[in-house]
Amino acid sequence: MPMLWESILIFMVHATAVSSDQHRNELCKGNRDEFGFTLVGHDYKSSYADNVGRCFFLCSTDERCQSATFFWNTKECKMNRETKASRPADFVKNPSATYIENDFRAKKGSTSSTPGSSCKDILISGDAQGDGKYWIDPAISGDPFMVFCDMTTAGGGWLLVSRFVMKTHDSFLDSRVESNSYRTILPNFNSNKQFLFTNGFSQMKQDTGFTQIRFYCFKKTTGRVFHIMTNNDAKGSDVLTFFTSSDNQPAACGSFTRLADDNSTLAERCDRWGFPNYNTWGHTSHLSDLRLFDKPAVWRNTIRVWFAGDAAAEYDRDGDAGSLSLGDTWQVFVR
Ligand SMILES: *[C@@H]1O[C@H](CO)[C@@H](O)[C@H](O)[C@H]1NC(C)=O
């Protein structure tokens, strides 16, 4: 059976190359082969191959294989989970190697055999196909799972971490999916009540290396959208530290950017956030495991972000606390 596939594949490669004037040596290689280069640190398997064409064949018939390096001296064919596009820093010169890309490869994130490490990783690899479900395996555990990626908002690459949505009038009565394990929480993107605790969020930061958090809240009764993302700089990084591993309340102003649809009063007034001090994230009485949802941003006695996922969930409180309407949405993403 493998021999048959090999014949068909070689036929296909020849058929596409015959019309060009390429050198004979290039006939059995992919379009994206590069002599004198290799990708280091992402190989999962090594096989013997007589020649570069055989290495190309081995890679293109292994569903995990994104690219391979053929070493001319040792005739070793090293197969990689990544490509030079997804890991440019690891694409290096090597005079006795040829880098080959699998032209038949499954897009990263599209199958459980080719998981990304995060939504951002899939986006950077050029394999994003709109908002939706993707496979990831942040810890390279060999046990991937499916998550929801927002690949369009503010440049895309956002992994949905937590949310509460009023899908029906009784949504607030649904049981919460809550855990300290991101593996448990992230695949529950269809649940309208998923909450990841601080320790799990911290573990996730270690494994995926996310550098930004995005908060989205909409509450119909107040008619405002609160939509911000932390900046990808030192001030934004302090906010990530607060939500993963420290009780020091970081500065609010200068730590985030408002997104195009944000029309909230809260995001306008970062100078009023915080307790006991102004211009800070969080509230000193709410530094628990739940801080990502429990008053991450508070304007004392005026407005607060709080998505507890029960009747008390609220945003932009203006005397009318608590009441929920269909479509009210609280979401947290990272990238
Ligand atoms: C804020 O934006 C939302 C969503 O676009 C819209 O429904 C709402 O009317 C806006 N509110 C104000 C006060 O402009």
The ligand as an SDF file (V2000), in Angstrom:
LIG
                    3D

 14 14  0  0  0  0  0  0  0  0999 V2000
  -22.6570   51.4980   22.2350 C   0  0  0  0  0  0  0  0  0  0  0  0
  -22.4480   50.5070   21.2270 O   0  0  0  0  0  0  0  0  0  0  0  0
  -23.4690   49.5280   21.1850 C   0  0  0  0  0  0  0  0  0  0  0  0
  -23.0500   48.4520   20.2120 C   0  0  0  0  0  0  0  0  0  0  0  0
  -22.6140   48.9820   19.0190 O   0  0  0  0  0  0  0  0  0  0  0  0
  -24.7860   50.1680   20.7960 C   0  0  0  0  0  0  0  0  0  0  0  0
  -25.8200   49.1750   20.7690 O   0  0  0  0  0  0  0  0  0  0  0  0
  -25.1240   51.2450   21.8150 C   0  0  0  0  0  0  0  0  0  0  0  0
  -26.2770   51.9410   21.4230 O   0  0  0  0  0  0  0  0  0  0  0  0
  -23.9480   52.2270   21.9580 C   0  0  0  0  0  0  0  0  0  0  0  0
  -24.2440   53.1080   23.0850 N   0  0  0  0  0  0  0  0  0  0  0  0
  -24.1150   54.4270   23.0340 C   0  0  0  0  0  0  0  0  0  0  0  0
  -24.4760   55.1560   24.2750 C   0  0  0  0  0  0  0  0  0  0  0  0
  -23.7230   55.0130   22.0330 O   0  0  0  0  0  0  0  0  0  0  0  0
  1  2  1  0
  1 10  1  0
  2  3  1  0
  3  4  1  0
  3  6  1  0
  4  5  1  0
  6  7  1  0
  6  8  1  0
  8  9  1  0
  8 10  1  0
 10 11  1  0
 11 12  1  0
 12 13  1  0
 12 14  2  0
M  END
$$$$
